[in-house]
Amino acid sequence: RNSAPGGQVASRPGRLRRQGKDGQERSLQRLQVSGGAHRGRRLVTPSVYMRPMMSRVREALFSMLYPTGVLRESARALDLFSGSGVVGIEALSRGVGHATFVDFSAECAGTIRSNCEALGEGERIDVVEADVMSVLADPSRHGLQGPYDLVTVTPPYEEVVYAELMGAICASPLLGEDCLVAVEYPVELGLFPPTLGGGRLVGLRNRRYGRTVVAIYVNRPSGKLDLAPFSEEFVGRSVADLKL
């Protein structure tokens, strides 16, 4: 278990390649949708270096989400650090009615629109080209309004401070009651705690897949979700450890 000095969760992982910072020309990568209506359909990814969520991790994530009932027509998904849009598209493919994609890169935003249009999903999406932290803090400035039912967070590991990011998510008006938040983070950070934001986010699942960990939290749980917390999957750190 890795931690920062003083028992605090490490803000950044160790030596990992930076996403989107590769100066060399790259041939377009391709991803496939792993399940749902668009299963097997190929997606184009931007030519910048990326670390998209692996297919087996996406499959595991949505298998965990399925019992909650969030993959429904009336649900709205918010995909942060979208990249190619593969996670949000996966949500649409599996039944979510609308998805909003947020990425700072103009190239990523264009790729997301192209991928969604190719799948016939152009009418069920919004793409916001903006800084994620700005969107979380002031969504109306970017034309967004909550609440969302599902938020997926797949940041470039070395380009975010996870403590600040999770603090912004906890405080954002975009999250409604029972909103599910799925966060991908590197195992080098150690494990996230069972609650965040003074108990606002309650951990449900925290699973490791190789060097990748996926945590699922529920925001201000009402008890309606059919998914009991597995607190033993989280490290029992206090909220102060993440400086939230």
Rosetta blueprint (number, residue, H / E / L):
1 R L
2 N L
3 S L
4 A L
5 P H
6 G H
7 G H
8 Q L
9 V L
10 A L
11 S L
12 R L
13 P L
14 G L
15 R L
16 L L
17 R L
18 R L
19 Q L
20 G L
21 K L
22 D L
23 G L
24 Q L
25 E L
26 R L
27 S L
28 L L
29 Q L
30 R E
31 L E
32 Q E
33 V L
34 S L
35 G L
36 G L
37 A L
38 H L
39 R L
40 G L
41 R L
42 R E
43 L E
44 V E
45 T L
46 P L
47 S L
48 V L
49 Y L
50 M L
51 R L
52 P L
53 M L
54 M L
55 S H
56 R H
57 V H
58 R H
59 E H
60 A H
61 L H
62 F H
63 S H
64 M H
65 L H
66 Y H
67 P H
68 T H
69 G L
70 V L
71 L L
72 R L
73 E L
74 S L
75 A L
76 R E
77 A E
78 L E
79 D E
80 L E
81 F L
82 S L
83 G L
84 S L
85 G L
86 V H
87 V H
88 G H
89 I H
90 E H
91 A H
92 L H
93 S H
94 R L
95 G L
96 V L
97 G L
98 H E
99 A E
100 T E
101 F E
102 V E
103 D E
104 F L
105 S L
106 A H
107 E H
108 C H
109 A H
110 G H
111 T H
112 I H
113 R H
114 S H
115 N H
116 C H
117 E H
118 A H
119 L L
120 G L
121 E L
122 G H
123 E H
124 R H
125 I E
126 D E
127 V E
128 V E
129 E E
130 A L
131 D L
132 V H
133 M H
134 S H
135 V H
136 L H
137 A H
138 D L
139 P H
140 S H
141 R H
142 H H
143 G L
144 L L
145 Q L
146 G L
147 P L
148 Y E
149 D E
150 L E
151 V E
152 T E
153 V E
154 T L
155 P L
156 P L
157 Y H
158 E H
159 E H
160 V L
161 V L
162 Y H
163 A H
164 E H
165 L H
166 M H
167 G H
168 A H
169 I H
170 C H
171 A H
172 S L
173 P L
174 L L
175 L E
176 G E
177 E E
178 D E
179 C E
180 L E
181 V E
182 A E
183 V E
184 E E
185 Y E
186 P E
187 V H
188 E H
189 L H
190 G L
191 L L
192 F L
193 P L
194 P L
195 T E
196 L E
197 G L
198 G L
199 G L
200 R L
201 L E
202 V E
203 G E
204 L E
205 R E
206 N E
207 R E
208 R E
209 Y E
210 G L
211 R L
212 T E
213 V E
214 V E
215 A E
216 I E
217 Y E
218 V E
219 N E
220 R L
221 P L
222 S L
223 G L
224 K L
225 L L
226 D L
227 L L
228 A L
229 P L
230 F L
231 S H
232 E H
233 E H
234 F L
235 V L
236 G L
237 R L
238 S L
239 V H
240 A H
241 D H
242 L H
243 K L
244 L L
